[in-house]
Amino acid sequence: MEAELPLPTKILKYTSDFASDNVLLLFAVVIGAIIAAVLYMRTPSGQRLRDRALLRIPLIKVVVLFSNLALFSRTGSTLMAAGVPLPRIMDIVVQVAPNSVVSNALKEVQEGLVQGHGLSKPMAMNKIFPPLLVQMMTVGEQTGTLDSSLENVATFYESEVSNRLDVLTSMMEPLIVVGIAVAVGFIALAVIMPMYTILGTVS
């Protein structure tokens, strides 16, 4: 009826036509992009990029940081209770830290420890370490109970990680529902608007 299609309908039509006409191309591009991303993330620069990005995403950054600090504290507490020297403990925790940014920060702490500054002072100079961790390390060093301080910190951060994951999980369902609602609403709008356009043309 030579009526002008509304913009949502045009977008839906052109997107559908392009996808149906280029199925193999789109499939190859998606698979290629996934493979390239996986291979790049295995390189040192890719790991650094990924780890920095994870520490900048709201909500996720707290989970990533706290899980790394919990691993550091739990490993340090266990090894210290077993009689492993603190410099050797720092060697181990630097290697096992999953996030390279946290690992580099722990390496700086290790260098400060070797220079005789302990743990708390080098940690206080790096903003990545929360004040609670710095305070607990200070108390542990002053009272000679560093192993128990690390254990308490590990328990706290493990609990925080569990709580934050529960929050993230509970937020996923409404976000998915909203996303589906937006998609369905857009498709419905793209289908219904031409009908009103045609009725307006006929009248």
C-alpha positions in Angstrom: 0.0 0.0 0.0 3.1 2.2 -0.4 3.0 3.2 3.3 6.3 4.2 5.0 7.5 1.6 7.4 8.2 2.8 10.9 11.9 2.9 12.1 11.6 -0.1 14.5 10.1 -2.2 11.7 12.9 -1.2 9.4 15.5 -2.1 12.0 13.9 -5.4 12.6 13.5 -6.2 8.9 17.0 -5.2 7.9 18.5 -7.1 10.9 16.5 -10.2 10.1 17.3 -10.0 6.3 21.1 -9.5 7.0 21.2 -12.4 9.5 19.3 -14.8 7.2 21.4 -13.9 4.2 24.7 -14.2 6.0 24.3 -17.1 8.4 27.7 -18.7 7.6 29.5 -15.4 7.7 28.1 -14.4 11.1 28.8 -17.9 12.4 32.4 -17.7 11.2 32.9 -14.2 12.6 31.5 -15.2 16.1 33.6 -18.4 16.3 36.7 -16.5 15.1 36.2 -13.7 17.6 35.8 -16.2 20.4 38.9 -18.1 19.4 40.9 -14.9 19.0 39.7 -13.6 22.4 40.6 -16.9 24.2 44.1 -17.0 22.6 44.7 -13.4 23.5 43.6 -13.8 27.0 46.2 -16.6 27.4 49.0 -14.1 26.6 50.5 -12.0 29.4 49.1 -8.7 28.0 45.7 -10.3 27.6 45.7 -11.5 31.2 46.7 -8.1 32.4 43.9 -6.5 30.4 41.4 -9.0 31.7 42.5 -8.6 35.3 42.4 -4.8 35.2 39.0 -4.9 33.6 37.6 -7.2 36.3 38.8 -4.8 39.0 36.9 -1.9 37.4 33.5 -3.5 36.8 31.1 -2.5 39.6 30.0 -5.3 42.0 32.3 -7.8 40.2 35.5 -6.0 41.2 34.7 -6.4 44.9 34.2 -10.2 44.5 37.4 -10.5 42.5 39.5 -8.5 45.0 38.1 -10.1 48.1 38.5 -13.6 46.7 42.1 -12.9 45.9 42.7 -11.4 49.4 40.9 -14.4 51.0 43.2 -16.8 49.1 46.3 -14.8 50.2 45.2 -14.7 53.8 44.1 -18.4 54.0 47.3 -19.6 52.3 49.5 -17.3 54.5 47.7 -18.4 57.7 48.0 -22.1 56.8 51.7 -21.9 55.8 52.6 -19.8 58.8 51.0 -22.3 61.2 53.0 -25.0 59.5 56.2 -23.1 60.3 57.0 -21.8 56.8 59.1 -18.6 56.9 57.3 -15.4 55.9 59.5 -14.6 52.9 58.8 -18.0 51.5 55.1 -17.6 52.1 55.1 -14.4 50.1 56.9 -16.2 47.2 54.1 -18.7 47.2 51.1 -16.3 47.5 52.5 -14.1 44.7 52.5 -17.1 42.4 49.1 -18.4 43.3 47.2 -15.1 43.2 44.7 -15.6 40.3 44.6 -11.9 39.4 47.8 -10.5 38.0 47.1 -7.0 39.4 46.8 -8.4 42.9 49.8 -10.6 42.3 51.9 -7.6 41.3 50.7 -5.7 44.4 51.7 -8.6 46.6 55.1 -8.7 44.9 55.6 -5.1 45.9 54.7 -6.0 49.5 57.2 -8.9 49.3 59.9 -6.5 48.2 59.1 -4.2 51.1 59.2 -7.2 53.5 62.7 -8.1 52.2 63.8 -4.5 52.9 62.6 -4.8 56.5 59.3 -2.9 56.3 57.1 -5.8 57.3 53.7 -6.4 55.6 51.5 -3.6 56.9 53.6 -0.7 55.7 54.0 -1.8 52.1 50.3 -2.7 52.0 49.4 0.8 53.3 51.2 2.3 50.4 49.1 0.5 47.8 45.4 1.5 47.4 44.4 -2.0 46.2 44.6 -3.3 49.8 41.6 -2.4 51.9 42.2 -0.6 55.2 40.8 -3.6 57.2 43.6 -5.8 55.8 46.2 -3.2 56.6 45.0 -2.8 60.1 44.8 -6.5 60.8 48.4 -6.9 59.5 49.5 -4.1 61.7 47.9 -5.7 64.8 49.3 -9.1 63.9 52.8 -7.7 63.5 52.7 -5.7 66.7 51.3 -8.6 68.9 53.1 -11.4 67.2 49.9 -13.1 66.1 50.1 -12.6 62.4 48.9 -16.2 61.7 45.7 -15.7 63.6 45.2 -12.2 62.1 45.5 -13.8 58.6 43.1 -16.5 59.5 40.5 -13.9 60.8 40.9 -11.9 57.6 40.5 -15.0 55.4 37.3 -16.0 57.2 35.9 -12.4 56.8 36.7 -12.1 53.1 35.5 -15.7 52.4 32.2 -14.7 54.0 32.0 -11.4 52.1 32.7 -13.2 48.8 29.9 -15.7 49.5 27.5 -12.8 50.4 28.4 -10.8 47.3 28.0 -13.8 45.0 24.5 -14.3 46.5 23.7 -10.7 45.7 25.0 -11.0 42.1 23.0 -14.2 41.6 19.8 -12.6 42.9 20.3 -9.6 40.6 20.8 -11.8 37.5 17.1 -13.0 37.3 15.5 -9.5 37.2 18.1 -8.3 34.7 17.4 -11.2 32.4 13.7 -10.6 32.8 14.1 -6.9 31.9 16.3 -7.8 28.9 13.7 -10.3 27.6 10.9 -7.8 28.1 12.8 -5.1 26.2 13.5 -7.5 23.3 9.9 -8.7 23.2 8.5 -5.2 23.5 10.7 -4.0 20.6 9.5 -6.8 18.3 5.9 -6.3 19.3 6.3 -2.6 18.6 7.9 -3.3 15.2 5.0 -5.6 14.2 2.1 -3.4 15.5 3.3 0.0 14.3 2.9 -0.8 10.6 -0.7 -1.8 11.1 -1.5 1.6 12.5 0.4 3.2 9.7 -1.6 1.3 7.1 -4.9 2.1 8.9 -4.0 5.7 8.8 -3.2 5.5 5.1 -6.6 3.8 4.4 -8.5 6.3 6.4 
